[in-house]
Amino acid sequence: MSVHDFPPKREHHNSALREPAHGHHLADDLPLIAAQLLQRRKALAWLGASAAGSALTLAGCGGGGSGGGSLTSAATTTAASTTAAATTASTSSSSGSTSTTTTTSTSSSSCTAVAGETAGPYPADGTNTSSGATSDVLTASGIVRSDIRSSFISSTTQAQGVLTTLTLTLVNTNSSCAPLSGYAIYLWHCDRDGNYSLYTAAAESYLRGVQVTDANGQVTFTTIFPGCYSGRWPHIHFEVFASQAAATTGRNAVLTSQLALPSAACSAVYPYATGYTSSVNNFANVSLTTDNVFSDNTAAQLAAMTPAMSGSVSAGYTGTATIGIAR
């Protein structure tokens, strides 16, 4: 490189800013040329580092360049791979079990052991008498049925009221809420006037039935919305037996309990559905805190014993409840 590669220095009109005087021989110019070359290299090095830093910053911020897309894609791929690896590890660790850790945790927190309650004076399960005779509908032919609206012993009368379909899921609280199949559930309740078949409606056998739980631990009953009689919160009785054979005596129940009907559903049915007139006043004068069955239950138990219900008077109601028992 020759000295002609550099432009001549600009003259300053202010003498105080002028460059110091120097000679005009090559020996005099070489130190100045070397100094300028050093400054230029430093400047180029600084600019290169600055440009690289700016490019990295833009890429990290997802700028419009292809570099930003590549980094984002790489990060996403890494995260996805990590998640997939974690999922695979979780699945592998639970290989051979009935559920993954996540499923077990969710299931375990979703069921509560239901409180045992009285069967009341109208169970017709062979444990008491009616009109001087032992009342045991569990030994009657035809008791195993899903639709319990009609009488089936000495009458075929159908109980009138708002159509209600109730599905119960029986689970084991001692085994991660695993479904209990092959169990018999006997369900009964009053009619819309508050009467019980085989007792206060002695000629009838409606609103009683037995179903055996399937592989999912479920049974479904088609019935009517029960009325509300004086002194009790609207409810449905049920007993759980280890098998259909065990249910025939009525004395081997592993659980006897009741379901509390949701307040919102009661308020929607009683004032507006035909035949529930007496229930309006009875329901207005009772509460869960004054009911002699449900008042001493914990909040968790009461929540488990209250079916989730939806529907309307005209379309009918559907309800579901999970019944937890320790087996």
Secondary structure in CASP SS format (residue, H / E / C, confidence):
PFRMAT SS
TARGET T0000
AUTHOR 0000-0000-0000
METHOD secondary structure of the structure
MODEL  1
M C 1.00
S C 1.00
V H 1.00
H H 1.00
D H 1.00
F C 1.00
P C 1.00
P C 1.00
K C 1.00
R C 1.00
E C 1.00
H C 1.00
H C 1.00
N C 1.00
S H 1.00
A H 1.00
L H 1.00
R C 1.00
E C 1.00
P C 1.00
A C 1.00
H C 1.00
G C 1.00
H C 1.00
H C 1.00
L H 1.00
A H 1.00
D H 1.00
D H 1.00
L H 1.00
P H 1.00
L H 1.00
I H 1.00
A H 1.00
A H 1.00
Q H 1.00
L H 1.00
L H 1.00
Q H 1.00
R H 1.00
R H 1.00
K H 1.00
A H 1.00
L H 1.00
A H 1.00
W H 1.00
L H 1.00
G H 1.00
A H 1.00
S H 1.00
A H 1.00
A H 1.00
G H 1.00
S H 1.00
A H 1.00
L H 1.00
T H 1.00
L H 1.00
A H 1.00
G H 1.00
C C 1.00
G C 1.00
G C 1.00
G C 1.00
G C 1.00
S H 1.00
G H 1.00
G H 1.00
G H 1.00
S H 1.00
L H 1.00
T H 1.00
S H 1.00
A H 1.00
A H 1.00
T H 1.00
T H 1.00
T H 1.00
A H 1.00
A H 1.00
S H 1.00
T H 1.00
T H 1.00
A H 1.00
A H 1.00
A H 1.00
T H 1.00
T H 1.00
A H 1.00
S H 1.00
T H 1.00
S H 1.00
S H 1.00
S C 1.00
S C 1.00
G C 1.00
S C 1.00
T C 1.00
S C 1.00
T C 1.00
T H 1.00
T H 1.00
T H 1.00
T H 1.00
S H 1.00
T H 1.00
S H 1.00
S H 1.00
S C 1.00
S C 1.00
C C 1.00
T C 1.00
A E 1.00
V C 1.00
A C 1.00
G C 1.00
E C 1.00
T C 1.00
A C 1.00
G C 1.00
P C 1.00
Y C 1.00
P C 1.00
A C 1.00
D E 1.00
G E 1.00
T E 1.00
N E 1.00
T E 1.00
S E 1.00
S C 1.00
G C 1.00
A E 1.00
T E 1.00
S E 1.00
D E 1.00
V H 1.00
L H 1.00
T H 1.00
A C 1.00
S C 1.00
G C 1.00
I C 1.00
V E 1.00
R C 1.00
S C 1.00
D E 1.00
I C 1.00
R C 1.00
S E 1.00
S C 1.00
F C 1.00
I C 1.00
S C 1.00
S C 1.00
T C 1.00
T C 1.00
Q E 1.00
A C 1.00
Q C 1.00
G C 1.00
V C 1.00
L E 1.00
T E 1.00
T E 1.00
L E 1.00
T E 1.00
L E 1.00
T E 1.00
L E 1.00
V E 1.00
N E 1.00
T C 1.00
N C 1.00
S C 1.00
S C 1.00
C C 1.00
A E 1.00
P E 1.00
L C 1.00
S C 1.00
G C 1.00
Y C 1.00
A E 1.00
I E 1.00
Y E 1.00
L E 1.00
W E 1.00
H C 1.00
C C 1.00
D C 1.00
R C 1.00
D C 1.00
G C 1.00
N C 1.00
Y C 1.00
S E 1.00
L C 1.00
Y C 1.00
T C 1.00
A E 1.00
A C 1.00
A C 1.00
E C 1.00
S C 1.00
Y C 1.00
L C 1.00
R E 1.00
G E 1.00
V E 1.00
Q E 1.00
V E 1.00
T C 1.00
D C 1.00
A C 1.00
N C 1.00
G C 1.00
Q E 1.00
V E 1.00
T E 1.00
F E 1.00
T E 1.00
T E 1.00
I E 1.00
F C 1.00
P C 1.00
G C 1.00
C C 1.00
Y C 1.00
S C 1.00
G C 1.00
R C 1.00
W C 1.00
P C 1.00
H E 1.00
I E 1.00
H E 1.00
F E 1.00
E E 1.00
V E 1.00
F E 1.00
A C 1.00
S C 1.00
Q H 1.00
A H 1.00
A H 1.00
A H 1.00
T C 1.00
T C 1.00
G C 1.00
R C 1.00
N C 1.00
A C 1.00
V C 1.00
L E 1.00
T E 1.00
S E 1.00
Q E 1.00
L E 1.00
A E 1.00
L C 1.00
P C 1.00
S H 1.00
A H 1.00
A H 1.00
C H 1.00
S H 1.00
A H 1.00
V H 1.00
Y C 1.00
P C 1.00
Y C 1.00
A C 1.00
T C 1.00
G C 1.00
Y C 1.00
T H 1.00
S H 1.00
S H 1.00
V H 1.00
N H 1.00
N H 1.00
F H 1.00
A H 1.00
N C 1.00
V C 1.00
S C 1.00
L C 1.00
T C 1.00
T C 1.00
D C 1.00
N C 1.00
V C 1.00
F C 1.00
S C 1.00
D C 1.00
N C 1.00
T C 1.00
A H 1.00
A H 1.00
Q H 1.00
L H 1.00
A H 1.00
A H 1.00
M C 1.00
T C 1.00
P C 1.00
A E 1.00
M E 1.00
S E 1.00
G E 1.00
S E 1.00
V C 1.00
S C 1.00
A C 1.00
G E 1.00
Y E 1.00
T E 1.00
G E 1.00
T E 1.00
A E 1.00
T E 1.00
I E 1.00
G E 1.00
I E 1.00
A C 1.00
R C 1.00
END
